[in-house]
C-alpha cells in the first residue's frame, strides 16, 4: 500500500468512525448544541458535507473551485452556505448527502495525480497534505459532535496525521495571525495511543511542546485550550506558538467554550 493509499484509507476510517456515532441518532438529537457557538450536530455534519464537496471540486475542476473561492472571499457567496443543508432537510437526508459527498471526495482522491498540488482556502497543498487536512477536519468536527452527545473521542493512530499537520502549520499559524514566523526550532513530542513516541522537528531543539496525541490534536484543532489538556510547552518560542497553534486553514479561530476538560479516550 502506498502512502497515499494509506492516507485515503485512514480518511475513510475517520468518516466511518463518525458515521457510527450518528447513524442511529434520534432526529431530535441532531438539534443538540455543540461546543461551536451557534452550531448544532446537524450543522457540523452539514459543514463536513459542504467542504467534502468543495474539496472534490478542487480536485476535478480547479477552475470552478477558483471561481467559488473568489466569490466566497469577495463576499458574493452566503457565508452560511456550509450549514444550509443541515438546516433545510431532515436528518436522514443530511446523512445521505454527507455520505454521498464523502464518497465523491474519496473517488476524486483515488483518481488524482499523486504529484498534484491542490488549491484550497489557504495555501496550495500537496495531495498528501490535502488528504490529511480533510481527515483533520473530520476528526475535529466529529469531536464537536461527540462533545454534544457526551461521548468520548475514539483515539487511534490516525491522530499522528493531525499532530504532524499541526506541527507543519507552525509558520502558517503565525502568518494568519499577522505575526512574523520565528526562526527558533521547536520539537513536538506526542505520546501515541500505544505508548510510543511520535517526534516532529529537530531533536536538538531546546524548546518543545509535549503531550498525548489526543491532547495535541485537541489543541492543534482548537477543540480545547492547552490548560485543559496534558499539553505543556517548554521555552519561550514553544509557549508563543502554543498560544496561537492551529492546524486548519483560514482566520484565527476562537476555540471552543472553556470548561470541557480533557475527554476520556476509548
N, C-alpha and C positions, 0 to 999 in steps of 0.2 A: 504494500500500500504506500503510495506517495504521500509526501507531507500534505499536499492539498487535499487528497482523498481523505486523509485522517482528519483534517480540519472540517471538511464538509460533513463527515460522519459525526464529529463532535457537535457541530451546529444542529444537525438533525436530532441528536440525542437531547440537546438543550430544549429544542422545540417540544419534543415528546415528553420531557420531564414536566414542563409547564402545562402541557395539554392534560396530563394525568391529574393535575390539581383542579382543573376547571371543567373537564368533560362531563362530570356528573353533578355539577353545581346547580343548586336550585336557582331558578330565574331571579328571585329577589336578591340573591347574594351577589349578582353582577352589579348591583347598585351600591354595594358597600364602599365606603370611603377608603382610599389608600393613603399612605403617608405623603404622597404628592398632593399638595393642596389643591382642592377642587376636582380631583380626578377619582373616578370610581374604578372598580375592577374592569368593567366594560371599556372604560376609556383606555386603560393600559393595553388591553388586547387590541383595541382599535388602532392605537398608536403603532403597535408592532406590525399589524397587518398593513397599515399605510406605508411604513418605511421599508417593509419587505418588498412591497410593490414598487416603490421608487428605486430600491436597490436593484431589482431585476431590470427596471428601465435603464438604469445607469450602465448595466452590462450589455443589454441587447440593442439599445437605441440611445447612444450617448448624446446625440443632437437634441432629441426630445427631452432628455434629462437636463441638459444645459438650459433649455428654454424654461422648463419647470423651475429650476433653481433661480434663474434670473427673475422670473415673475414672483417667486416667493420672497427673494431678497429685496425686490423693488416695492413690496407691499401690495402687489396686484393679486395675490392669492390669499384666500382666507387662512389666517394663521391657525385656526382651529380645525383645519381640514383633517388632521390626523385623528381627531376624536369624533368626527361627524358620524362615521359609520356606526359606532357603538351607541350613539345617542339617537339613532333613527331606525334601528332594526332590532328585532327580538334576539335574545341570546343565541338561539340555535342558528340563526342566520349569521350572526357575528362570528361564531365558531367556524362555521362552514367557510366564510370568506377568509378568515385568518388562515385556515388550513390550506386553502387554495393559494393564497399569496405566498406562503412559505414554501409550498411545493414548486411554484413557479420560480421562486428565487433559487431553490436548490437545483432545478433543471438548468437555469441560466448559469449558475456557478459551475456545474459539471461540464457545460459546453464551452466555457470561457477559455481563452488563450491563457495558459499559466504565466506568461510573461506580461500579460496585460496590466497596465496601470489604470485604476478606476477613479473617475471623478466622483467627488462626494461633496457634502456641505462644508467640510473643512478642506484640508489639503488633499491632493490626489494620494491614493494608496496603492501599494502592491495588492495583487489578488489575495495573497495570504493575509495581509493586514485587514483587507476588506471583509473577508470571512470572519476573522477574529472580532472585528467591530460588531458584526451582526450577532455573533454569539454573546458578546458582552452586553449588548442591548437587550437581548432575550433574557439573559440571566438577571440583569438589573431590574427590568420592568417585571420580571417574574418574581423577584424578591419583594417588590411593592405589593404584588398580588398576594404572596404568601403572608406578608405582614398583615394585610387586611383580613385574611382568613384565619389569622392566628396560628399559622403553620410554620414550622422551622424550615430553613433552607436545606436543599438537597446538595450536600457537599461532595464534589467529585474532583478527579484530576483535571477536569476541564477548567477549573479555576486557574490553572497555570497560564492559560491563554490570557485571562483577564489581568493577572498580575504582570505578565510581560507587556501587555498593551499599556497598562498604567505606567510602567517604567519607561517605555518607549515614548510616551506622550509628555515627558517632563518638559521639554523645550516648548511644545505647543501650549501647555498649561500656562507658562509664563507669558507667551505672546498673546494669548487670548485674554489675559488679564492686563494687557498693556504694559508688561514689565520686560526688562532686558533679561534674556536667559543667562544664568550664571555659567561659569566655566568649571567650577569646583565639581569633581565627580562625587556621586553618591551611589552606594550599592544598596540593593534591596534584597533582603533575606526573608523568604517565605517558608513557613513550615507546612509542607504538603499534608494532605489528609492522612497519608500513611506514615507520617513522621519524618520523612526525609526532608532535605533542604533544597529549595529552589533558589539559586543565586542569580541575580541580574546586576550587571555593572562590574567595574573593576574591584577585585578582591582587596587591592591595596588602598582603596578609598578610606579616608579616616571618618567620613560622615556615612551614616547608614540609617535605613528605615527597616524595622524588623516587626514581624508579626505572623500570625497564622495566615494561610492562604485565604481563608474566609474573611478574616479581618481586613486584609489588604484589599480584597475585591470589594468589600463594602465601602471602604474609604475611597478607593480609586473611582468608584461609580457614584460616590457621594450619597450612598444609602445610609451611612452612619457617620457621625462626627468621630474623628480619631479617638477622642477621650472616652467614647462609649465602646471602644473595641480594645483589643490587646496590641494594637499597633503603637510602636514607640519610635521616635526619631532621636538620633544622637548626632549632635553637631548643628551649627547654625544653618548651613546650606540645606541639610536634611529637614530641619524644622520649618524653614521658609517654604520648601517645596510641599511638604505635607499639608500645609495650611491652604494650598490652592490646587492640590493634585486633582486631576480629572482625566478619565480615560475616554471621554466622549467628545465628539465634535460640537462646536457651537459656543455660544457665550457662556461665561461662568455660571454654573448652577448655584442654586440657593441651598442645596442639600435637602434632606428630609427633616421633618419635625423632630426635635430632640426628645429624649426620654425613651426611645425604643430599646436601647441597650443592645447588647451582643446576643443575637439569636443562638439558640442551641442547635447545632447541626444534627442531622440524622444520616 
